Amino acid sequence: MNDQSFWGSYQNAKRLRNSEAIAANDNDSGYPIDQALRAQQGQAVAGGLVTGLTGATTLLSNAYKDAQIRDTSMQEGIISDLSRAGNYNYNNYDQLANDYAQTSFSPNFNYQDIRGMTTGQQVGSVATSTLSGAATGLQIGGPWGALIGGVVGLGTGLGGVLTGNAAAHAKQDQLNLEADLAADTAQRNFAAAHERIGDNIHRQNAVNAVARGGKIQTIKDYADKVLLQKPRQAEHYNCGGRIQKVYCNGGLKIRIKK
């Protein structure tokens, strides 16, 4: 079978040169034929190199594309918004409760949304790379070249797909971890906002009480009132006769007159 590959063309030229070299010993006209065969060998080598580089570029390009994951700007925006939830100036508890009810504290990012390739697409891409490698190998080295090129294409395609899968899993873990941290921050923001609203309401009530003529009693005022209170005067009860009962701060004291 006539091998139409670059390797086959090179080998054919080589065999012809060997046979013409014998005839050239007796006939000088063999030298122009030898030069043509040399040129054929050079063309075969150059053609094989160009085809090989083109095929390799195609395989690497496909592998790079398969290794990419989807843009995760949307997921990162959700995380950023969650971390700021509850960190606003609320005027009342209704505003706080409404914002709290509309906040999702457990966003879960799906692997497939991050990967961007289904299993069927991955299998198809690997098959395409395998066939592309085999076709390139066939042009360069015939059937054996096709076998080698197919193996190279299969390995390159699998490498790209597996790299993309690993990157998608890693990105999914990162985003979900960041989402958990953002949810914890949001919970603390809402708790702090709840305390601020309570403090504001307390201050407003105090201001209103003063405006109506009331007096604000501080903790110090209360302590002074309790600690500085005068002892209760002893109350004397004369039961008549020799027995006298006296109520004082120490309790009940009974005194008997002699």
Secondary structure, 3 states (H helix, E strand, C coil): CCCCCHHHHHHHHHHHHHHHHHHHCCCCCHHHHHHHHHHHHHHHHHHHHHHHHHHHHHHHHHHHHHHCCCCCHHHHHHHHHHHHCCCCCCCCHHHHHHHHHCCCCCCCCCHHHHHCCCHHHHHHHHHHHHHHHHHHHHHHHHHHHHHHHHHHHHHHHHHHHHHHHHHHHHHHHHHHHHHHHHHHHHHHHHHHHHHHHHHHHHHHHHHHHHHCCCCCCCHHHHHHHHHCCCCCCCEEEECCCCEEEEEECCEEEEEECC
